[in-house]
């Protein structure tokens, strides 16, 4: 079969390689199929004179934004572009922020004799609703590698776990890296073994082989920035140390920006290896300076001093550290905020000027966690952004931000 895999806008202005699609491309090609990847988000990122970098905290563009209007006017062109290759099947990578455009484009393609499949993060929480729209013939739920070939002929919701005996790897053929702003994403793991309440990640934890990670680094352009976009890169100390040793051998002049580190009491055991890997930035999720609130969030156990020690040591190696907190979690009290601000001031230091940045993000109800927050905190949600409880509502959060922002150290800010 000839299969078109499509990523629609809006991911972000400078989105990386469509990583989910290149993993599926490998499985489909291994099964003897022809694959064409259409990353339509590139078109929006290039379009001028507007910028589509004005995302709200729920990762979507407002419908009145001119970039959104631009995409609606281009849907006919996108449809013709996809159909020009005469595909038998069109598969959509659907996320919370791309769902609307994916459905609109799929409706246009539905008029032609092509089979339509939906997959991607949104299907984990929204599979039945997507099937009920009678647009997609099949919906691949969860990890797609073992399900995608079946979805070429089977209807309905298809969900198959990854094989424990298989080393899944991406196929980057047909991907022009010049389109991705020098950023090259790599997954060292998938899913997460943690159960933090604020996170929509509900897929089982999978470790990719270190060999596959190194192979991808070696395939990446020599002057790119490697983006490690895992939920947890350093969750296994022994594996983390081995991974970093191998990365240091092949990284060359490439830089690494890592999203998925967590506070780790055993950090010293692999710090020497970390400092050899050309990390330019590491993001750490602390969420709160209040241990009791971290317990409520079900964050893994660490002390505030553990966090300070790890952040300062990373900065001492010449690596930027972005420390992330959650502002106005539904159960957060003023005392919890006091403890967070106190931690921020202890985290601030003149020893490593410009290295440590502290980001206090307004809490949003991530897609897939709505029911938990309705049951636990009686949250009412016109949208996941504009939620209300007896303690908080959007206006109260905005007013609190003005008050607490005045008390932050100069390397910290609140983002609404």
C-alpha positions as CSV (number, residue, x, y, z in Angstrom):
1,X,0.0,0.0,0.0
2,X,0.9,3.7,-0.4
3,X,0.5,5.5,3.0
4,X,0.6,9.2,3.7
5,X,1.4,10.1,7.3
6,X,0.3,13.7,8.2
7,X,1.1,16.1,11.0
8,X,-1.2,19.1,10.9
9,X,-0.7,22.5,12.6
10,X,-0.3,23.6,15.4
11,X,2.5,22.0,17.3
12,X,4.7,25.1,17.8
13,X,6.4,27.6,15.6
14,X,9.7,25.7,15.3
15,X,8.6,22.2,15.8
16,X,11.1,19.3,15.7
17,X,11.1,16.3,13.4
18,X,7.7,14.5,13.6
19,X,9.1,11.8,15.8
20,X,6.0,9.6,16.1
21,X,5.6,9.5,12.4
22,X,9.2,8.4,11.7
23,X,8.8,5.5,14.1
24,X,5.7,4.4,12.3
25,X,7.4,4.9,9.0
26,X,10.0,2.3,10.0
27,X,7.3,-0.3,10.9
28,X,5.3,0.3,7.7
29,X,8.4,0.1,5.4
30,X,9.6,-3.0,7.1
31,X,6.2,-4.5,6.2
32,X,6.7,-3.6,2.6
33,X,4.6,-0.4,2.3
34,X,5.5,2.9,0.7
35,X,5.3,5.9,3.0
36,X,5.2,9.6,2.4
37,X,5.4,12.0,5.4
38,X,3.6,15.4,5.2
39,X,4.5,17.8,8.0
40,X,2.1,20.6,7.3
41,X,3.2,22.5,10.4
42,X,6.3,23.5,8.4
43,X,4.2,25.6,6.0
44,X,2.7,27.6,8.9
45,X,6.1,28.2,10.5
46,X,7.4,29.6,7.2
47,X,4.3,31.8,6.4
48,X,4.8,35.5,6.8
49,X,4.2,38.2,7.9
50,X,2.5,36.8,11.0
51,X,4.2,34.8,13.8
52,X,2.3,31.8,15.3
53,X,4.4,31.9,18.5
54,X,1.6,33.3,20.6
55,X,0.5,30.1,22.3
56,X,-1.6,30.1,25.4
57,X,-0.8,27.9,28.4
58,X,-3.0,25.1,27.0
59,X,-0.7,24.9,23.9
60,X,-3.2,26.1,21.4
61,X,-3.7,29.1,19.2
62,X,-6.9,31.1,19.7
63,X,-9.3,30.7,16.7
64,X,-9.2,34.4,16.1
65,X,-5.4,34.3,15.5
66,X,-4.4,35.1,11.9
67,X,-2.3,32.0,11.8
68,X,-5.4,30.0,12.4
69,X,-7.3,31.7,9.6
70,X,-4.3,31.2,7.3
71,X,-4.4,27.4,7.9
72,X,-8.2,27.2,7.3
73,X,-7.6,28.9,4.0
74,X,-4.9,26.4,3.1
75,X,-6.9,23.2,3.9
76,X,-7.9,22.7,0.2
77,X,-4.2,23.0,-0.9
78,X,-3.1,20.6,1.8
79,X,-5.8,18.1,0.7
80,X,-4.6,18.3,-2.9
81,X,-1.0,18.0,-1.8
82,X,-1.7,14.7,0.0
83,X,-4.0,13.3,-2.7
84,X,-1.4,14.0,-5.4
85,X,0.6,11.0,-4.4
86,X,-2.6,8.8,-4.7
87,X,-2.3,7.2,-1.2
88,X,-4.4,4.2,-0.2
89,X,-4.3,5.3,3.4
90,X,-3.9,8.6,5.2
91,X,-2.8,8.5,8.9
92,X,-3.1,11.6,11.1
93,X,-0.9,12.3,14.1
94,X,-3.5,13.9,16.5
95,X,-2.6,15.9,19.6
96,X,-4.7,18.1,21.8
97,X,-3.4,21.2,19.9
98,X,-3.7,19.6,16.3
99,X,-7.1,17.8,16.8
100,X,-9.3,20.5,15.3
101,X,-7.3,21.0,12.1
102,X,-6.8,17.2,11.7
103,X,-10.5,16.7,11.8
104,X,-11.2,19.5,9.3
105,X,-8.7,18.1,6.9
106,X,-9.8,14.5,7.3
107,X,-13.4,15.6,6.4
108,X,-12.1,16.9,3.1
109,X,-10.2,13.7,2.4
110,X,-13.2,11.6,3.4
111,X,-14.9,12.7,0.1
112,X,-12.2,10.8,-1.8
113,X,-11.6,7.0,-1.8
114,X,-8.9,6.9,0.9
115,X,-8.8,5.1,4.2
116,X,-8.4,7.4,7.2
117,X,-6.5,6.5,10.5
118,X,-6.0,8.7,13.6
119,X,-3.2,8.1,16.1
120,X,-1.1,10.1,18.4
121,X,-1.3,11.4,22.0
122,X,-4.9,12.6,21.8
123,X,-6.2,9.1,21.1
124,X,-5.1,7.9,24.5
125,X,-7.9,9.9,26.1
126,X,-10.2,10.5,23.1
127,X,-10.2,7.4,21.0
128,X,-14.0,6.6,21.2
129,X,-14.9,10.3,20.5
130,X,-12.8,10.2,17.4
131,X,-14.4,7.0,16.2
132,X,-17.9,8.3,16.9
133,X,-17.3,11.2,14.5
134,X,-17.5,8.7,11.6
135,X,-14.5,10.3,9.9
136,X,-11.7,7.9,10.7
137,X,-12.0,4.2,9.8
138,X,-9.6,3.2,12.6
139,X,-8.0,4.9,15.6
140,X,-4.7,3.7,16.9
141,X,-4.6,4.1,20.7
142,X,-1.4,4.4,22.6
143,X,2.0,3.4,21.1
144,X,1.4,2.7,17.4
145,X,4.2,0.5,16.2
146,X,2.4,-2.8,16.8
147,X,-1.0,-1.5,15.9
148,X,-0.4,0.5,12.7
149,X,-0.2,-2.4,10.2
150,X,-3.5,-3.8,11.6
151,X,-5.1,-0.4,11.2
152,X,-4.5,-0.5,7.5
153,X,-7.3,-3.1,7.2
154,X,-9.1,-3.3,10.5
155,X,-11.8,-0.9,11.6
156,X,-12.4,0.6,15.1
157,X,-10.0,1.2,18.0
158,X,-6.8,-0.7,17.9
159,X,-4.4,-0.9,20.8
160,X,-1.5,-3.3,21.0
161,X,1.4,-3.0,23.5
162,X,5.0,-2.7,22.3
163,X,6.9,-6.0,22.3
164,X,9.5,-6.3,25.1
165,X,11.8,-8.2,22.7
166,X,11.9,-5.6,20.0
167,X,14.2,-2.6,19.6
168,X,12.1,0.1,18.0
169,X,13.9,2.6,15.9
170,X,12.9,5.6,13.7
171,X,13.3,5.9,10.0
172,X,14.3,9.4,9.0
173,X,14.3,8.9,5.3
174,X,12.4,11.6,3.4
175,X,12.8,14.1,6.3
176,X,14.7,17.3,5.4
177,X,16.4,18.4,8.6
178,X,16.8,21.9,7.3
179,X,13.1,22.5,8.0
180,X,13.5,22.0,11.8
181,X,15.7,24.9,12.9
182,X,18.7,22.8,13.9
183,X,16.8,20.8,16.4
184,X,16.8,17.0,16.4
185,X,14.5,15.2,18.9
186,X,15.5,11.8,20.4
187,X,13.6,9.6,22.8
188,X,15.7,7.6,25.2
189,X,12.6,6.3,27.0
190,X,8.8,6.6,26.6
191,X,6.0,6.9,29.0
192,X,6.6,7.3,32.7
193,X,6.6,5.0,35.8
194,X,5.6,8.0,38.0
195,X,2.0,8.9,38.9
196,X,2.1,12.7,39.2
197,X,-1.5,14.0,39.3
198,X,-0.9,17.0,37.0
199,X,0.5,14.9,34.0
200,X,-1.5,13.4,31.2
201,X,1.1,10.7,30.5
202,X,-0.7,7.4,31.0
203,X,1.4,5.1,28.8
204,X,3.6,2.4,30.3
205,X,7.3,3.0,30.7
206,X,9.6,1.8,27.9
207,X,13.4,2.2,27.7
208,X,14.9,2.4,24.2
209,X,18.2,0.7,23.8
210,X,21.3,2.8,24.3
211,X,22.5,1.6,20.9
212,X,19.5,3.1,19.2
213,X,20.0,6.4,21.0
214,X,23.6,6.5,19.9
215,X,22.7,5.5,16.4
216,X,20.2,8.5,16.1
217,X,22.8,10.9,17.4
218,X,25.2,9.7,14.7
219,X,22.5,10.2,12.1
220,X,21.8,13.8,13.2
221,X,23.3,16.8,11.4
222,X,26.7,17.7,12.9
223,X,25.8,21.2,14.1
224,X,22.3,20.5,15.4
225,X,21.0,20.7,19.0
226,X,19.8,17.3,20.3
227,X,16.5,17.5,22.1
228,X,16.0,14.8,24.7
229,X,12.3,15.0,25.2
230,X,11.6,12.1,27.6
231,X,9.4,12.3,30.7
232,X,12.3,10.7,32.7
233,X,15.8,10.3,31.3
234,X,17.7,9.8,34.6
235,X,15.2,7.5,36.4
236,X,17.6,4.6,36.4
237,X,21.0,5.6,37.8
238,X,23.0,2.7,36.3
239,X,21.5,3.1,32.9
240,X,21.8,6.9,33.0
241,X,25.5,6.6,33.7
242,X,26.0,4.2,30.8
243,X,24.0,6.3,28.4
244,X,26.0,9.4,29.2
245,X,29.3,7.6,28.8
246,X,28.2,6.5,25.3
247,X,26.8,9.9,24.4
248,X,30.1,11.6,25.3
249,X,31.9,9.4,22.7
250,X,29.8,10.5,19.7
251,X,28.3,13.9,20.6
252,X,31.1,15.9,18.8
253,X,30.1,19.6,18.5
254,X,26.4,19.0,19.0
255,X,24.7,20.5,22.0
256,X,22.0,18.7,24.1
257,X,18.8,20.3,25.5
258,X,17.2,17.9,27.9
259,X,13.5,18.2,29.1
260,X,13.2,15.0,31.1
261,X,15.5,15.1,34.1
262,X,14.2,14.8,37.6
263,X,15.7,15.6,41.0
264,X,17.9,12.6,41.8
265,X,19.7,11.9,45.1
266,X,22.2,9.7,43.2
267,X,23.1,12.5,40.8
268,X,26.7,12.6,41.9
269,X,27.2,9.1,40.5
270,X,26.9,10.3,36.9
271,X,27.7,14.0,37.2
272,X,31.2,13.5,35.8
273,X,29.8,11.8,32.7
274,X,27.1,14.5,32.3
275,X,29.6,17.3,32.1
276,X,31.3,15.6,29.1
277,X,28.2,15.5,27.0
278,X,27.8,19.1,25.8
279,X,24.5,19.7,27.6
280,X,23.5,23.3,27.0
281,X,20.3,23.2,29.1
282,X,18.6,20.8,31.5
283,X,15.0,21.3,32.7
284,X,14.0,20.1,36.1
285,X,10.5,19.8,37.4
286,X,10.3,20.6,41.2
287,X,6.7,21.7,41.0
288,X,6.6,23.2,44.6
289,X,8.9,24.2,47.4
290,X,6.3,22.7,49.8
291,X,7.0,19.0,50.5
292,X,3.4,18.4,51.6
293,X,2.1,19.8,48.3
294,X,4.6,17.6,46.4
295,X,3.2,14.7,48.3
296,X,-0.4,15.7,47.3
297,X,0.8,15.9,43.7
298,X,2.4,12.5,44.1
299,X,5.8,13.8,43.1
300,X,8.6,11.4,43.8
301,X,10.4,12.0,47.1
302,X,13.3,14.5,47.4
303,X,14.1,17.3,49.8
304,X,14.5,21.0,48.9
305,X,18.2,20.7,49.7
306,X,18.4,17.8,47.2
307,X,17.0,20.2,44.6
308,X,19.3,23.1,45.4
309,X,22.4,20.8,45.4
310,X,21.6,19.3,42.0
311,X,20.7,22.6,40.4
312,X,23.8,24.4,41.6
313,X,26.1,21.5,40.6
314,X,24.7,21.4,37.1
315,X,25.2,25.2,36.8
316,X,28.7,24.8,38.1
317,X,29.5,22.7,35.0
318,X,28.5,25.6,32.7
319,X,25.1,24.1,31.9
320,X,21.9,26.3,32.0
321,X,19.2,25.0,34.3
322,X,15.5,25.8,33.9
323,X,13.7,25.0,37.2
324,X,10.0,24.6,36.8
325,X,7.2,25.0,39.4
326,X,3.4,24.9,39.3
327,X,1.5,28.1,40.3
328,X,-2.0,27.7,41.8
329,X,-2.3,24.0,41.8
330,X,-5.9,23.4,43.1
331,X,-4.7,22.2,46.5
332,X,-2.0,24.9,46.8
333,X,-2.3,27.2,49.9
334,X,-0.6,30.5,50.6
335,X,1.8,28.7,52.9
336,X,2.7,26.4,50.0
337,X,3.5,29.4,47.9
338,X,5.6,30.9,50.7
339,X,7.7,27.8,50.8
340,X,8.1,27.9,47.0
341,X,9.3,31.5,47.1
342,X,11.7,30.7,49.9
343,X,13.1,27.8,47.9
344,X,13.5,30.1,44.8
345,X,15.5,32.6,46.8
346,X,17.8,29.8,48.1
347,X,18.1,28.5,44.5
348,X,19.2,31.9,43.3
349,X,23.0,32.5,43.5
350,X,25.5,34.9,42.0
351,X,28.0,32.2,41.6
352,X,26.7,31.2,38.2
353,X,25.3,34.3,36.7
354,X,22.6,33.7,34.0
355,X,22.8,29.9,34.4
356,X,19.7,29.3,36.6
357,X,16.3,30.3,35.4
358,X,13.2,29.7,37.6
359,X,9.8,29.3,35.9
360,X,6.5,29.3,37.9
361,X,3.8,28.1,35.4
362,X,0.1,28.6,36.0
363,X,-1.6,25.2,36.5
364,X,-3.7,23.9,33.7
365,X,-5.8,20.7,33.6
366,X,-4.0,18.6,31.1
367,X,-6.1,16.7,28.7
368,X,-6.8,13.2,30.2
369,X,-6.8,14.4,33.8
370,X,-10.1,16.2,33.8
371,X,-12.1,13.6,35.7
372,X,-9.4,13.3,38.5
373,X,-9.6,17.1,39.2
374,X,-13.3,17.2,39.0
375,X,-13.5,14.4,41.6
376,X,-10.6,15.5,43.8
377,X,-11.0,19.3,43.8
378,X,-14.5,19.9,42.4
379,X,-13.0,21.7,39.4
380,X,-15.5,23.1,36.9
381,X,-14.1,23.6,33.5
382,X,-15.6,25.7,30.7
383,X,-12.2,24.9,29.1
384,X,-9.1,23.3,30.6
385,X,-7.6,26.7,30.8
386,X,-10.4,28.6,32.5
387,X,-11.1,26.3,35.5
388,X,-12.9,27.3,38.7
389,X,-12.9,26.0,42.3
390,X,-14.0,27.6,45.6
391,X,-10.4,28.8,46.1
392,X,-9.3,29.7,42.5
393,X,-10.7,31.0,39.3
394,X,-8.9,32.7,36.3
395,X,-9.3,36.3,37.7
396,X,-8.0,35.2,41.2
397,X,-5.0,33.5,39.6
398,X,-4.2,36.6,37.6
399,X,-4.4,38.8,40.7
400,X,-2.3,36.4,42.8
401,X,0.3,36.4,40.0
402,X,0.7,40.2,40.4
403,X,1.2,39.9,44.1
404,X,3.6,37.0,44.2
405,X,5.6,38.2,41.2
406,X,6.9,41.1,43.3
407,X,8.4,38.7,45.8
408,X,10.5,36.6,43.4
409,X,14.2,36.6,43.0
410,X,15.4,38.3,39.8
411,X,16.0,35.0,38.0
412,X,12.4,33.9,38.4
413,X,9.1,34.7,36.7
414,X,5.4,33.7,36.7
415,X,3.9,32.5,33.4
416,X,0.1,32.6,32.9
